[in-house]
Amino acid sequence: MIFDLARQSVRDLNGFLHGDLQAKGLPDVQVLSPNGAHSVAVGVNAPVKIAIEGHVGYYAAGMNQHADIDIRGNAGPGVAEGMCSGSVHVRGFASVAAGAAAHGGLLVIDQDASLRCGISMKGIDIVVGGDVGDYSAFMAQAGRLVVCGNAGDALGDSLYEAVIYVRGAVASLGADAEEQPMTAQDHSVLRDLLGRAGFDYDPREFRRIGSARKLYHWNVDANQEY
Amino acid sequence: MCGIVGLLLKKPALRPALGELMLPMLIGMTERGPDSAGLAVYREPVAEGRCKYSLYVSNGRADWPAIGREAGKRFGSDATLDANANHAILTARADRDAIAAWLADAHRDIAVLSAGQAMDIYKDIGTPAAIAERYGFSRLSGTHVVGHTRMATESAVTPAHAHPFTFGEDFCLVHNGSLSNPNDVRRQLEHEGVRFVTDNDTEAACRYIGKRLAEGDDLAAAMTKGFDVLDGFYTLLIGTRDTLAIVRDPFACKPAIVAETDDYVAISSEYRGLAALPGVASAKLFEPRPRQLYRWQVQ
């Protein structure tokens, strides 16, 4: 099934994707000429393969469940936000807030991700081939963020139980984020994630950032200084 | 929300097509800014000693031929006036004070939108497509252009509130975002003798940076101070006679994407604004990083 967004609307595409795809035999879908359109392939709830041939704008593949969505270009703000399951693969770079507040699934970004990657993530796994910008994994609650390049300022600020693995340099850690020892289980988790994302790095090159859990309880003696 | 677009042509042979290349960029940003649009186009500078003024008549009616003859009598026979709907470009050997005095005296409904040797300004209310049609944007030629589509969030929708804003000569600025301290910046500048035309937040940013440049800072020094002074969300696109520049606030709250080829540098809020450019499929694409000045010179 091919949708050419030079001739058809995003509403045509998403209307089809929201229909009964089981009854249609779970067809592979190809999207041509996205040209930066917003909300391409959002809210899909079926195990279909969707290939998007070009750059997308805001919120592409948001709220995905079950689908494997391949973006063969760059993604605008909020790619795969709110994803619950399935996978989203961005072949280029991603703008701000990639994978924001997502509960599950795998988001792979081959190149860099901008600021706030994985903000408030709630269970998604995100693997970024390049760098991530400032405030990535801000208030991240669950899931794993893997950064094969460098991380910007305030990485993991106010982190809950999400875990961050970074291969390169970290400009600065956010409040309550700390470097923690890598265990055999971390190596195993990381090997699996890197393998599924298609990156050939040695897990031993990565460091683990987790929550120091000092913000979990109100500390009256801190006098508002954190 | 607003849209910004910028285009600088590296190859002189492309300069006659500046408007044609830019037009799909501006129209591509209509959803981000449907209520007003405007642009500054930079062209071959006028002869030394002459200055161009972009004029705008607020009531939509002006007897431009008569006003042109009047300018000729007042500022010398080589003064020219090129009318374009309710805008006109006056070129004359006269400084800004002389022009202002003449207009205050004889044409109170005509505003001076800009002054300089290279820059012309057009801005108005309506959709980008309607404004482009009204002023023939597709026929513009020049070295670079700074454009804007506006969705007003903090001040009125009038031609004066539309972007670009200007300061001094050949300096303009457009803005996507909202400043949280424009009144502080305005009060400080007014104290230093700067006059404002509107209550628009972008005008405060424009006059702040423009004044720093007028006092001798280069763009990098002006923006270093600007990052400390301007609070809020902003992607700013700046034009000078020979430069196109962009900065994003430290949180990169507002988007921007750059496409660079051997032929041009194109900047837009979103890729949608770049998609129609020839050769964009093989262009180097990147998002400007926060708190970093990017600039390109006319060669």
Chai-1 contact restraints between the chains, C-beta under 6 A:
chainA,res_idxA,chainB,res_idxB,connection_type,confidence,min_distance_angstrom,max_distance_angstrom,comment,restraint_id
A,N35,B,A275,contact,1.0,0.0,6.0,A-B,restraint_1
A,G36,B,E270,contact,1.0,0.0,6.0,A-B,restraint_2
A,G36,B,Y271,contact,1.0,0.0,6.0,A-B,restraint_3
A,G36,B,R272,contact,1.0,0.0,6.0,A-B,restraint_4
A,G36,B,A275,contact,1.0,0.0,6.0,A-B,restraint_5
A,H55,B,Y271,contact,1.0,0.0,6.0,A-B,restraint_6
A,G57,B,E270,contact,1.0,0.0,6.0,A-B,restraint_7
A,G57,B,R272,contact,1.0,0.0,6.0,A-B,restraint_8
A,S114,B,E287,contact,1.0,0.0,6.0,A-B,restraint_9
A,L115,B,A252,contact,1.0,0.0,6.0,A-B,restraint_10
